[in-house]
Amino acid sequence: AGLEFTMLGGIICKDAVDLNIKIQGKLSAEPNRYLWPGAGKTNTGDVLTIQNCTRCIINGGGVLDGNGVTWWDGFIMQELTHRPQLLLVLDSREVLIEHLTLQNSANGNLIFYRCTHVTVRYLDVITDRYKQRLLKTDRMIQRAREQGVWKPELKEVI
């Protein structure tokens, strides 16, 4: 508990039965999006992917942090079209996700496709909306300056 780890690329758990993932500290995506595999392209890897698993539990009371700020920035500037999901569960059954904090996803926080018997409870989902808005405002001002249409009265565009 209390330990922090940074991933350079996502974790994929595939074809497992009785899978138990405990996140008790902080598990973070690499904050530099340029180092992330497939950064911004159609094959951008997700942070944690569970695929074709049966009886899967993800818990532990820790934090899964997508370090989404640089991804939000790139998306606002239209530099990329794809961003990683924080926790993606595909083609799985009997899934329990509980007692976690999902934080600053680059895209979606918790996504399910073709899953059955799923229970999600006791999650905190945190997104730094202030930082998102600040980035958007800064980028809009930067664009207006680059295009020669900057007017000082536009400084608070959100």
Salt bridges, closest charged atoms under 4 A:
ASP18 OD1 - ARG55 NE 2.65
ASP65 OD2 - LYS26 NZ 3.42
ASP73 OD1 - ARG139 NE 2.45
GLU79 OE1 - ARG33 NH2 2.54
ASP91 OD1 - ARG114 NE 2.62
GLU98 OE1 - HIS99 NE2 3.89
GLU98 OE1 - ARG121 NE 2.74
